[in-house]
Amino acid sequence: MELDRKLNESPDKKLDKALCHKIFKGYTAAIDHPSCAYYKELLELYPDAKVILTVRDPEIWLAGCRSTILPKDIDQPRSWSFQLLRKCIGLQQFHELFVMNCKRVFGDNMDFTNDTSMLNGFVNWNQTVIKTVPSDRLLKYDISQGWEPLCKFLNLPIPNCPFPHVNEYNELRRLLKLEKRILKFSQWILPMLILFIIAYMFCKFLL
């Protein structure tokens, strides 16, 4: 959030180099959001860095997004108790950062409720990355290819173990459904708790 705020405040719209080095100090890689939104700037800051662009069928990507992280109702208004609860547990800030970075990646005009807009944004993003990143620093990678192209690109030996699948679709859906159930249940508890506290204080004052 701080990095994005400083980028917006910067007259030349350039990343704060000192802040970037502080954030990435001690790390050898950065994946997914929010770092992918700044890949152009990071390429300039780290001239030896390489970029791995994971590619997949756009329709399959869209179906996965709709059932997990980018449902059509992602930007719809929620009840005040739902919003308050999400802020209290830190999910609201994460949600805002995620949406903000998606718009940085796919464009400010991205309509998350429109499938065509989503598909166009995804295709344009891939094409832009391919055109922007020098070919010797870019790997277009499908995870179904396994270890070999990845290790070859990074100049690393191929591990003697199966390729991991830790971000499986069904597990992600299960976790997101659990989160929604907890938030949905809690949004009814919160108003009742507030009413109880008010009633308690009122009775205590009268007595």
C-alpha positions as CSV (number, residue, x, y, z in Angstrom):
1,M,0.0,0.0,0.0
2,E,2.8,2.4,0.9
3,L,4.6,1.7,-2.4
4,D,1.5,2.3,-4.4
5,R,0.7,5.5,-2.4
6,K,4.2,6.9,-3.0
7,L,4.0,6.0,-6.7
8,N,0.7,8.0,-7.0
9,E,2.2,11.0,-5.2
10,S,5.4,11.0,-7.3
11,P,5.4,13.8,-9.9
12,D,7.2,11.6,-12.5
13,K,5.3,8.4,-11.5
14,K,8.4,6.5,-10.6
15,L,8.9,4.1,-7.8
16,D,10.8,5.1,-4.7
17,K,14.1,3.2,-5.3
18,A,15.1,3.2,-1.6
19,L,11.7,1.9,-0.6
20,C,11.8,-0.8,-3.2
21,H,15.3,-2.0,-2.1
22,K,14.0,-2.0,1.5
23,I,11.0,-4.1,0.6
24,F,12.8,-6.7,-1.5
25,K,16.0,-6.8,0.6
26,G,16.9,-10.5,1.3
27,Y,14.6,-11.9,-1.4
28,T,15.5,-13.5,-4.7
29,A,12.0,-13.5,-6.2
30,A,8.6,-11.8,-6.1
31,I,5.4,-13.4,-7.4
32,D,1.8,-12.4,-8.3
33,H,0.2,-9.3,-6.9
34,P,1.2,-6.6,-6.0
35,S,4.7,-6.9,-7.4
36,C,3.6,-8.0,-10.9
37,A,1.9,-4.6,-11.4
38,Y,5.3,-2.9,-11.2
39,Y,7.3,-5.3,-13.4
40,K,8.5,-2.5,-15.7
41,E,9.9,-0.4,-12.9
42,L,11.4,-3.4,-11.2
43,L,13.2,-4.4,-14.4
44,E,14.9,-1.1,-14.4
45,L,15.8,-1.3,-10.7
46,Y,17.2,-4.9,-11.1
47,P,18.8,-5.2,-14.5
48,D,19.8,-8.8,-13.9
49,A,16.2,-9.9,-12.9
50,K,14.3,-12.3,-15.1
51,V,10.5,-12.4,-15.7
52,I,8.4,-15.6,-15.7
53,L,5.0,-15.1,-17.4
54,T,2.7,-17.9,-16.6
55,V,0.3,-18.5,-19.6
56,R,-2.9,-20.4,-19.9
57,D,-6.0,-20.6,-22.0
58,P,-8.0,-17.3,-21.4
59,E,-11.3,-19.0,-21.0
60,I,-9.9,-21.4,-18.4
61,W,-8.3,-18.5,-16.6
62,L,-11.6,-16.6,-16.6
63,A,-13.6,-19.6,-15.3
64,G,-11.1,-20.0,-12.5
65,C,-11.2,-16.3,-11.5
66,R,-15.0,-16.2,-11.5
67,S,-15.2,-19.1,-9.1
68,T,-12.5,-17.9,-6.8
69,I,-10.7,-14.5,-6.6
70,L,-12.7,-12.4,-9.1
71,P,-16.4,-13.1,-8.9
72,K,-18.8,-10.8,-10.7
73,D,-20.0,-9.2,-7.5
74,I,-16.5,-8.3,-6.2
75,D,-17.3,-4.6,-6.3
76,Q,-20.9,-4.7,-5.2
77,P,-21.8,-2.7,-2.0
78,R,-21.9,-4.8,1.2
79,S,-23.8,-4.2,4.5
80,W,-22.1,-1.8,7.0
81,S,-21.5,-4.6,9.4
82,F,-19.8,-6.7,6.7
83,Q,-17.6,-3.7,5.8
84,L,-16.7,-2.9,9.4
85,L,-15.9,-6.5,10.2
86,R,-13.7,-6.8,7.1
87,K,-11.8,-3.7,8.1
88,C,-11.3,-4.9,11.7
89,I,-9.7,-8.1,10.6
90,G,-7.6,-6.5,7.8
91,L,-9.4,-8.0,4.8
92,Q,-10.7,-4.7,3.5
93,Q,-7.2,-3.3,3.0
94,F,-6.2,-6.5,1.3
95,H,-9.3,-6.3,-1.0
96,E,-8.6,-2.7,-1.9
97,L,-5.0,-3.5,-2.7
98,F,-6.0,-6.4,-4.8
99,V,-8.6,-4.5,-6.8
100,M,-6.2,-1.5,-7.2
101,N,-3.4,-3.8,-8.5
102,C,-5.8,-5.7,-10.9
103,K,-6.6,-2.3,-12.4
104,R,-2.9,-1.5,-12.7
105,V,-2.4,-4.8,-14.5
106,F,-5.6,-4.9,-16.7
107,G,-6.3,-1.2,-17.0
108,D,-8.3,1.4,-15.2
109,N,-11.3,0.7,-17.4
110,M,-11.5,-2.9,-16.4
111,D,-15.1,-4.0,-15.7
112,F,-14.9,-6.9,-13.3
113,T,-18.6,-7.7,-14.0
114,N,-18.0,-8.1,-17.7
115,D,-16.5,-11.3,-19.0
116,T,-15.4,-9.8,-22.3
117,S,-13.6,-7.0,-20.5
118,M,-11.9,-9.5,-18.3
119,L,-10.7,-11.6,-21.3
120,N,-9.5,-8.6,-23.2
121,G,-7.6,-7.4,-20.2
122,F,-5.9,-10.7,-19.7
123,V,-4.9,-11.1,-23.4
124,N,-3.6,-7.5,-23.6
125,W,-1.6,-8.0,-20.4
126,N,0.2,-11.0,-21.7
127,Q,0.9,-9.3,-25.0
128,T,2.2,-6.2,-23.3
129,V,4.6,-8.2,-21.1
130,I,5.9,-10.1,-24.1
131,K,6.5,-6.9,-26.0
132,T,8.1,-5.1,-23.1
133,V,10.4,-7.6,-21.5
134,P,13.6,-8.5,-23.5
135,S,13.4,-12.0,-24.9
136,D,16.5,-13.1,-23.1
137,R,15.0,-12.1,-19.7
138,L,11.5,-13.6,-20.3
139,L,10.1,-17.1,-20.0
140,K,6.6,-17.8,-21.2
141,Y,5.7,-20.7,-19.0
142,D,2.8,-23.1,-18.7
143,I,2.9,-25.0,-15.4
144,S,2.0,-28.2,-17.2
145,Q,5.5,-28.1,-18.6
146,G,7.0,-29.0,-15.2
147,W,10.5,-28.4,-14.0
148,E,12.6,-28.5,-17.1
149,P,11.9,-25.2,-18.9
150,L,11.8,-23.4,-15.5
151,C,15.1,-24.7,-14.2
152,K,16.8,-24.2,-17.6
153,F,15.7,-20.6,-17.7
154,L,16.9,-20.0,-14.1
155,N,20.2,-22.0,-14.6
156,L,19.3,-24.3,-11.8
157,P,19.4,-28.1,-11.5
158,I,16.1,-30.0,-11.9
159,P,15.0,-31.3,-8.5
160,N,14.6,-35.0,-7.9
161,C,11.0,-34.6,-6.8
162,P,7.5,-34.2,-8.3
163,F,6.5,-30.7,-9.4
164,P,4.4,-29.1,-6.6
165,H,0.8,-28.2,-6.9
166,V,0.2,-26.1,-3.8
167,N,-2.3,-23.6,-5.3
168,E,-4.9,-26.2,-6.4
169,Y,-8.3,-24.9,-7.6
170,N,-10.5,-26.9,-5.2
171,E,-8.4,-26.0,-2.2
172,L,-8.6,-22.3,-3.0
173,R,-12.4,-22.5,-3.5
174,R,-12.7,-24.3,-0.2
175,L,-10.8,-21.6,1.7
176,L,-12.7,-18.7,0.0
177,K,-16.1,-20.4,0.8
178,L,-15.0,-20.7,4.4
179,E,-14.0,-17.1,4.5
180,K,-17.4,-16.0,3.1
181,R,-19.3,-18.2,5.6
182,I,-17.4,-16.7,8.5
183,L,-18.0,-13.2,7.3
184,K,-21.6,-13.8,6.5
185,F,-22.3,-15.3,10.0
186,S,-20.2,-12.6,11.8
187,Q,-22.0,-9.7,10.1
188,W,-25.2,-10.7,11.9
189,I,-23.4,-11.2,15.2
190,L,-21.8,-7.7,15.1
191,P,-25.0,-5.6,15.1
192,M,-26.5,-7.9,17.9
193,L,-23.3,-7.4,19.9
194,I,-23.5,-3.6,19.5
195,L,-27.2,-3.6,20.5
196,F,-26.4,-5.7,23.5
197,I,-23.6,-3.3,24.6
198,I,-26.0,-0.3,24.2
199,A,-28.7,-2.0,26.1
200,Y,-26.3,-3.0,28.9
201,M,-25.0,0.5,29.2
202,F,-28.5,1.9,29.2
203,C,-29.7,-0.4,31.9
204,K,-26.5,0.2,34.0
205,F,-27.1,4.0,33.7
206,L,-30.7,3.7,34.8
207,L,-29.8,1.5,37.7
